[in-house]
Amino acid sequence: MKSHGEITKNENDKLISLAVYLSLIKNCTVTCVEDGNHFRPSVHSELSQKIHDKLFYLTTSDNYYILRKIYPSLPSYDDAFLNPDPLSLIREIAHRNDIPNELKNTIKHELQNKTHRCIGPEDIQTSERILGEIMSSQHNLSDDFIQQFERFHRELKDYLNALTIEERLIKIRSSLNIEAQDKINLFLEEKYNLTECYDSYLKLLYTLSDLRHVLKKESNTQNLILTDIGLENYLFVLLSKLSSIVDEADISSLWDLKFRSLSLAIKNIRFSLFEEKECLSIESELIRWSEKFDYQNKMYLHRLRATLLRCQELTAIYSDVIQI
């Protein structure tokens, strides 16, 4: 990682512009259309790998939050997508003889040709639409065809890094050590069995934090970076729900929950390499203040207020920078 100051403000501005542009493509605000050139998906995977490698050597503590906005917009460069003819399953699907001609032509012209020449995130929308039509079709479509199209749809999402956090964890699980596999299994189990009570949400928040900590011991691959970003995004869902629960509950009975959830929130900001020293300091204060805390004692409240002001300042800056 480069030392502080080696990346200029102008370079960071360029990275921000790149992040914004790629997010517009990923959200289909800017669509990928044919211009006469012919680029198979493997070409984009090769470019993605080069960009990823370049960004790795540009990484600093001051621009990491920007790079985390860029990585999810790059296509996958897994080995399966670097081969000369990736996503070829759609060609087999488009040439099946057991589907209606109208459906065959739709798949061939709107999906096969498009993904073969200038693949883009908008193709997921097209694939989802066709899949919906297939599932609701009155024709006697074979189970084999439906399963084959569903498999292609998953491959397309995988290539364009549009997997859900559950799908991504399942994808990487077998390549990790036993400890990481166990943490993934526990997270998936708790997420599946999540109930509408703060104990359940707090338990999952602890597991998510442990999982991020364990995954950081692994190699810094594209899949692991995207997994960590996905876990961070889901963290905000959990914190939002916990906040709602606290607002609706008896305040005197939830001080321990507040301390623990706030401490975990700050820890996860640190896991994203943002203001790590400040995060550690705040975490330490929250641990100290939570011991034998008495909300009716003014001294406790005054020192807690000082810590909360530090939290407020930290999270305000963090919110600003991640909303580029």
N, C-alpha and C positions, 0 to 999 in steps of 0.2 A: 504494500500500500504506500502511495506517495506520501511524503511528509507535508505538513501543513504549509500552505502558501505556494506550492508548486503548480496548482491549478488556478489560473487567473479567473477573475470575474467574467471576462469576455468568454472564456471557454465554458464556464458554468452556464452562461446565457445561451450558448449554442446547444448545450446538452438539454436545457429546459425547452428550447424550441424544438429539438428533436423529439423529446418526450411528448410535447403537445401534438406535434404532427402525427406521430405514430398512434397516439390515443384517438385521434380523429379517424384514422384508418381502421383501427380496431373496433371503434364504435359505429363504423359504416357511415360516418358523416362524409368522409372522402372514400369513394369506392374505387376498386381496382378494375379497370376496363382494358380491353384489348386495343393495342395501338399498331398492330402489324407485326410486332416482334413475337417470339415464341419462347417462353421460359417455362420449363418444367418445374414442379415443386422443389426438386433437388437443388436447383440454382438458388432459390430463396433460402433453403436450409444452409447452403454453403456460405451465403452472405451473412446469415444470422450468426453463424459460428465465428466468422471474422469480426463482426461487430461486437459480439460478446467478449472475444479475446481482447479486443482493443479497449473496451470499457473496463475490463479487469485491471489493466495497467494504468488506467486513468483514475481509479477509485481512490478517494480520500474520505476522511470522516466528514468533510464539508459538502461532498457531492453525492454521498451514497444514497441519500433519500431521492435524488433525481434519477439515479440509475435504476432504482427500484420501480420507478414509473416506466422506464424503457423496457426492461427485461420481459414483462408479460406481453408486450406488443410484438415481440420477435417470434417468428415461427420456430418450431422445434428442429434441432439438428441431431436428433437421435439417429443411430445407424440406419434404421429402417427408412428414414426419409432422405438420407444422403446417397442411397443407391440410385442408379440412373433412371429408374422407372418407379417412383414411389406412388402410393395411392392408386395402384393399377386395378384394384378391385372394382372400381366404378366402371371400368371398361368391360369387365366380365358381366356386370349387372346390366349395362346398357345393351348388351348383345344376347341377353337371354331370350329364348323363344316361348317362354311360358307366361309372358305378361302382355297386356294389351298394347297395341301399336302406339296409341296416344301416350300412354305412360312411358313406353320405351323412348319415344321421340323427346318427351319432356326431359327425361334423365340424360339422354345423349346431348341435346343442344343446350340445356340450361345448367347442367352440372358437369358432365364428363368433359366437354370441350372447354368449358370455362376453367375448371380446375387444372386441366392439362396445359393451358396456355398462359393464364394469368390469375392464379389462385389468390383469393383474398378472404377476409373475415365475412364478407357478404355471402360467401358460398355456404357458410353454416346456416344462415337464414333460409337460403334456397333448399338446402338439404332437410332442414326441419320442416319446411312447408311440404316438400314431397313426401317425407316420412309421415306427416299428419294425413296427407291424402291417401297414402297406402294403408294406414291403420283404419281409416274410415271408409275405405273403398268397398263397394258392393260386389266387386269382382271376386272370383274365387282364386285369390292369390295364394301361392304355396307358402308354407311355413319356412321352407328353405330360402325362398326369395326374400321374405321379410327379415329373417335373421341375417342374411347376407347384407341387406341394405342397412340394417341397424349396426352391423359391424363396420361398414364403411363410414357411417355417420360418426361413430366413436373414433375411428382413425382420423377423420377430418378434424374433429375437435382436438384430438391429441396433437396433430400437426400444427394447428393454429393456436395451441396453448390456451384452449377454452375449456379445459376440464374443470369440474367442480373440485373442491378440496377433498371430498371423499374419493373421487376417481383418481386424483393425483396421488393420494396416500397409498391407495391400493396398487397403483402402478409401480411405485418406487419400493414398496415394502420388501419384496423378496431380495432386493439388492443390498439391503442394510444389515447391520449386525443384529443380534438377538435382542439386545436392550431396546434398540430403536423399533424393531418389529413389535415388541411387547407394548411399547408406548403407543404406537399407531393403533394396535388392536384395542387397547383400552380407550383411546380417544374415540374411535369409531363406535365402540359399544356404548360409551356414555352419551355420545351425541345422538345415537339412535334412540336411547332410552330417556332422553332429556324430558323432564317434567316441569310444570309451571310453578316452581318454588325456588327460593334463592339458594337453598342447599345444593340443589341439582345443578344450577348454573355456576355456582362458585366451585363446585367439584370439577366441572368440566373446564373452568377457567384455570384451575390448578394443573389439570392434566395437559391442557394446551400449552401452558408455560413450560412444563417439564419436557414435553415433546419438542418444542422449539430449542430448548437447551441441549437436548440429546442430539438433535439433527445438526447442530452447529459443530459437533465433533466430527462430522462426516466431511468428505471432500466437497468443495464448493462448486458443484456441477450446476448446469442449467436447471435440471429437474428439482434439485434441492433448494436452489434460490427461489424458484417459483412456488415450491411448497411452503417455504417460510413466508413469502409474501401472501399466499392464500390463507395461512394460519393467522397472520397479522390482520388481514381483512375480516376474518371471522371473529377475531378477538373483539372488534368494535361492536359486532352484533351482540355478543355476550355482555359486554359492558353496558350497552344501551338497555338491555333487558334488566340487568341488575339495578341500574339506575332507576328504572320504572318501579321495580319491586320495592326499593328503599323508599322512594317517594310516597308509596301507598301504605307503608308499614308504620308501626309504632317506633318512633325514633330512638327511644330509650333502650330498646331491645336489640338494636342493630349496629351498635358501635363497632363490635368486633368484625362484622361483615364489611363495614365501611373501610376499616383499616386494612383488612386483608385484600379486598378487591382493589382498593386504591394502590396498595403496594404492588400487587400483581400487574396492574396497568402500567405503573412506572417501570417495573422490571421488563415488561415487553417492549416499551419504548427503547430501553437500553439494548435489548436483543436486536433491535433494528439499527444499532450503532449510532444512535442520536444522543448527543450530550451525555456520554456514558458516565463521566465523573459526577455530573450534577444528579443524574438518576441514582447512582449508588449512594450519594449523600442523602437524598430524599428518602430512599428506601430505609437507610439506617435510622433516620429520624422517626419514620413511621413505626418501625419496630420498637424503638425506645418508648415512644409516646403511647403505644398500644398496651404496654405493660401496666397493669393496675390502673387503667384510665378511669377517671371520675369526671363525667361530663358536668357535674354540679360544682366542680372546683375551678375557680377562675384561673388559677395558675396553669392548670392543665389546658384549659381552653385557649389561653393566650399563646402558649408555645405551640399548640396545635395550629392555631391561626397563622402563625409565622410559616410553618411548614406548608400549609395549604396555599398560602400566597406564592410560595416557591413552585408548588405543583401547578398552580394556575398560570404562572408565567411560562413555565416549561411547556405545558400542553398548548398554550396559546401560540407559541412559536412553532411547535410541532404541527399544529393544525394548519397554520399558514403555509408551511413549507411543503406539506404533503398534498396540498390542494392546487398544485401547479397544473 
